[in-house]
């Protein structure tokens, strides 16, 4: 557990240029506080201790605005940027080196039993306000745009945006640079409108020349 906490702390400095010192992160970063509470609650749950893990989870939610169910599975190097409004459900599984921005929900779609929350691969970036719902899988190296609603599984090395989310970049096609953040997403709807506008202009020219 302590090794993972060290990796979580390192992830803050790797991905947040505002992080000035270890003391500042430990004392002021709500995302790190919520993750630390989760690590403790999760370990207690694995030991079979009743009630206390959920109490720790709810206390962390009250203090940080971030709700992580102690039964969720979270890998190393996890980073929550700002974090207010983040919700991670009971059967959610998160891989290594994943980044979540504020308002992200890894939730269910109803009252179904069993695996009802998403599985997130490694090196995934999920933009602010995005909702990933149901027992779906998001592959490795995926970028999910801000405010997207993901209801279907996403293959590795993809970029998805929209409501409901659609794949706009996939493996084998032109991919965004590895350093691209979650705000610099292509806009396929705007691209289509621009293409239609060009077609209309061409049609007008043909009509005028008849």
Residue, then its C-alpha position, 0 to 999 in steps of 0.5 A: x500500500x505504501x508503495x502505491x501511495x508513493x507512486x500516487x504522490x509522484x504522479x501529482x508532480x509528473x502531471x500537475x505543473x502547479x505542484x510546488x512541494x511534497x508538503x503542499x501536495x500532502x496538505x492541500x491536494x483534495x485528490x491526493x487526500x481522497x486517494x489516500x483515504x481510499x487506499x486505507x479503506x480498501x485495505x481494511x475492506x480486504x481484511x474483512x473489516x465491516x462498516x469502517x471502510x464505508x465510514x472512511x469513504x463517506x468522511x473523505x467525500x464530505x471533506x474532499x467532494x470526491x467519492x471513491x467506493x472502498x471496493x473499487x480497484x485502482x492501480x498505481x500512479x493514479x491522479x485526480x486533478x482538482x477532483x470536486x464531484x468525482x464519483x468512482x463506483x463499487x465495481x469500477x476497475x482502474x489501471x495504472x497511470x490514469x488521470x481524472x479531471x473534476x466532475x468525472x463519474x465512473x458509474x452504473x446505469x441502473x439497479x443491475x447486479x454484478x459488474x455494473x461499473x466501468x473498467x479503465x485501462x492504463x494511461x487513460x485521460x478522462x476530461x472534466x465532467x465526463x461520464x463513463x457508465x455501465x460495465x464497459x471497458x475503456x482500453x489502454x491509452x484512451x483519451x475521453x473529451x470533457x463532458x462526454x458520455x461513454x456508454x459503449x466500450x472503447x478500443x485501445x489507442x482511441x480518442x472519444x468525444x460527444x454525447x453519446x461519445x463516439x470514436x474520432x481517432x482510433x489505432x491506425x489512423x492519425x492520433x493526437x500527440x502523446x502530450x496532447x491534453x484533454x482540451x485539444x480535441x478535434x471537432x468532427x461536427x465542425x469539420x462536417x459543417x465546414x465540408x458541407x459549406x465547401x460543397x454548397x459554395x462549389x454547387x453555387x459556382x456551378x449554378x452561376x456558370x451555367 
